[in-house]
Amino acid sequence: DAGVIQSPRHEVTEMGQEVTLRCKLISGHNSLFWYRQTMMRGLELLIYFNNNVPIDDSGMPEDRFSAKMPNASFSTLKIQPSEPRDSAVYFCASSFGVAGANVLTFGAGSRLTVL
Amino acid sequence: AQSVTQLDSHVSVSEGTPVLLRCNYSSSYSPSLFWYVQHPNKGLQLLLKYTSAATLVKGINGFEAEFKKSETSFHLTKPSAHMSDAAEYFCVVSLSGSARQLTFGSGTQLTVLP
């Protein structure tokens, strides 16, 4: 298995532009988590899905952020319009189930820079 | 409520010497505890986890951690550091109920000196 695959690995864009980050889950996993990592706030959970259904989006910073899971193996995180304060590394992670003891498998991350 | 505190933001050791990364947690319930490692420009990778079985947990790459309920600690150790161990390490606590309640520590940057 190739693991959790994220694209793009790096994105540089200008303020106001739309950004779409993509994530492919590990085959057989049914839970998907989007995290954001910054120096100031560390790792923050943005949203997570179980069986393609968004379960908890309380971490999504504002309406400019949206996430979808159109099928069991793929998810997108969209920021529209982007702002400089959105600059961060965005990770997705997958697991089988949502129990707290489950291990998350992380992708390599998408580093976003908004100028 | 739950929380996790990594007591050192940076740790430097010489190659071949022991590693100790400290983590204290607070949880009202029996927690699940994890250590993840993040190498530069990579995602987080599981080192080991504790889920109320043996209190001494062995992980990958020679790391181990001991769950001490009386001290609410889950420190990560390795007898002999290798250059490839240089990375950031995260202690994570979870209530048994849901992965939405994972709480990540602020991370400890480990530097290994030649």
Interface residues (C-beta under 8 A of the other chain):
Chain A: V4 Q6 S31 F33 G42 L43 L45 Y48 I55 D56 F91 A93 S95 G97 V98 A99 G100 A101 N102 V103 L104 T105 F106 G107 A108 G109
Chain B: S32 F34 Y36 N41 K42 G43 L44 Q45 L46 K49 T51 F90 S94 L95 S96 G97 S98 A99 R100 Q101 L102 F104 G105 S106 G107
